[in-house]
C-alpha cells in the first residue's frame, strides 16, 4: 500500500514537473524582451462606390463577394435626362459653329467694302491734289490779269468740291474700318460661344460617364448598400468594396512596448485559423497619441491601460497572388521584433525557414520570409 502511495506521489510530482516545464517552455517567447505582441484582426482598405450626382439606380452588375477588376462597371445610374441635355448642348454647339462661320463671312464682305473705300479715298486724294494745283495756278494768273474771274471761280469750285469728296471718302474708310472691327468682334464672340457650348457638351458627357460607377482598383465587393430603382442623393453609396492588396493587422501595444517599435520593423502575423503558418509583415504605422484600448483586447488589465494603435502590412504583391484566399476579420496575434539582431524563434519562423511544406493557399505568402516590400 505504501509503495502504491509513493508511486502515486512520484507520478503526481513528475506530472507537475512536466506541466511546469512545458508551460515554461511554451511561454518563453512571451518573456523574450526582443519581441512584443498584440491581439488584432486582419483588415483591408475599404472603398465606397458612390454616385457623383443624384439619380436613380438603373442596374447593379455585381453581387456581394464578387471579385472585380479595376475600371470594371459596377453600377449604372439612369442617364435619360443627361442624354437629353447632351443632345441639346450639341445642338447649341453646332449653332455656335454656324454663327461663327457667318460672322467670318461678314468680315470678308466688310473688308472688301473697306478696300473699296480706301481705293475711292486714294482716287479722291488724287483729284483733290490736281484741283488744288489748278486753283493755285488760276489764282496767280488772276493776280496778273492773265485769266478771267470766271475761270478762277470755276477752278476754286472744283477744288472745294474735291476737298468735300476727299473728306467724305475719309469718313467712308473710317466707317468701313469700324464695320470690320465690329464684324471681327462678333466673330470672336461667336468663337467664345463655341467654346462655351463645347464645355457644356464635355461637362454633360462627363456626368454621363460618371453615371457608370466603376471599380477604382482590383478588389472584392463587401456590401450592396443600394438596389436597382432606388434613388440616391449626390454622394450616396451604392457599394462597399475592399482592396485586398492592401491588407494589414491593427493591434495595440502598451506605452512601454510601443517605445521599442520602429516604423519598418519586421513582424509576424499568426492567425487563429492557421497558428502554424506565421505570415511575414512590416510595421507601417505607429500612433502618435495613446488611447484607451477598445474591447477587442480581451483582458481587463490590458483594457485599463493607455495603448498605442499599430499597423502591420502584409506584402502587396504577395496578396495580389493570393487575392482569392484573403479574408478580412480573421483574429490573430501580431508579433514585432524590436531587436533586429535576434533571430525569429521556431514558433514564428515561416514554413520555408523551417524547411517544411505549406498548404497551396499559403505557399506564395510564406515564400517572402522577411516581408520585404510590405505596403507602406
C-alpha positions, 0 to 999 in steps of 0.5 A, a space after each residue: 500500500 505504501 509503495 502504491 502511495 509513493 508511486 502515486 506521489 512520484 507520478 503526481 510530482 513528475 506530472 507537475 514537473 512536466 506541466 511546469 516545464 512545458 508551460 515554461 517552455 511554451 511561454 518563453 517567447 512571451 518573456 523574450 524582451 526582443 519581441 512584443 505582441 498584440 491581439 488584432 484582426 486582419 483588415 483591408 482598405 475599404 472603398 465606397 462606390 458612390 454616385 457623383 450626382 443624384 439619380 436613380 439606380 438603373 442596374 447593379 452588375 455585381 453581387 456581394 463577394 464578387 471579385 472585380 477588376 479595376 475600371 470594371 462597371 459596377 453600377 449604372 445610374 439612369 442617364 435619360 435626362 443627361 442624354 437629353 441635355 447632351 443632345 441639346 448642348 450639341 445642338 447649341 454647339 453646332 449653332 455656335 459653329 454656324 454663327 461663327 462661320 457667318 460672322 467670318 463671312 461678314 468680315 470678308 464682305 466688310 473688308 472688301 467694302 473697306 478696300 473699296 473705300 480706301 481705293 475711292 479715298 486714294 482716287 479722291 486724294 488724287 483729284 483733290 491734289 490736281 484741283 488744288 494745283 489748278 486753283 493755285 495756278 488760276 489764282 496767280 494768273 488772276 493776280 496778273 490779269 492773265 485769266 478771267 474771274 470766271 475761270 478762277 471761280 470755276 477752278 476754286 469750285 472744283 477744288 472745294 468740291 474735291 476737298 468735300 469728296 476727299 473728306 467724305 471718302 475719309 469718313 467712308 474708310 473710317 466707317 468701313 474700318 469700324 464695320 470690320 472691327 465690329 464684324 471681327 468682334 462678333 466673330 470672336 464672340 461667336 468663337 467664345 460661344 463655341 467654346 462655351 457650348 463645347 464645355 457644356 457638351 464635355 461637362 454633360 458627357 462627363 456626368 454621363 460617364 460618371 453615371 457608370 460607377 466603376 471599380 477604382 482598383 482590383 478588389 472584392 465587393 463587401 456590401 450592396 448598400 443600394 438596389 436597382 430603382 432606388 434613388 440616391 442623393 449626390 454622394 450616396 453609396 451604392 457599394 462597399 468594396 475592399 482592396 485586398 492588396 492592401 491588407 494589414 493587422 491593427 493591434 495595440 501595444 502598451 506605452 512601454 512596448 510601443 517605445 521599442 517599435 520602429 516604423 519598418 520593423 519586421 513582424 509576424 502575423 499568426 492567425 487563429 485559423 492557421 497558428 502554424 503558418 506565421 505570415 511575414 509583415 512590416 510595421 507601417 504605422 505607429 500612433 502618435 497619441 495613446 488611447 484607451 484600448 477598445 474591447 477587442 483586447 480581451 483582458 481587463 488589465 490590458 483594457 485599463 491601460 493607455 495603448 498605442 494603435 499599430 499597423 502591420 502590412 502584409 506584402 502587396 504583391 504577395 496578396 495580389 497572388 493570393 487575392 482569392 484566399 484573403 479574408 478580412 476579420 480573421 483574429 490573430 496575434 501580431 508579433 514585432 521584433 524590436 531587436 533586429 539582431 535576434 533571430 525569429 524563434 521556431 514558433 514564428 519562423 515561416 514554413 520555408 525557414 523551417 524547411 517544411 511544406 505549406 498548404 497551396 493557399 499559403 505557399 506564395 505568402 510564406 515564400 517572402 520570409 522577411 516581408 520585404 516590400 510590405 505596403 507602406 
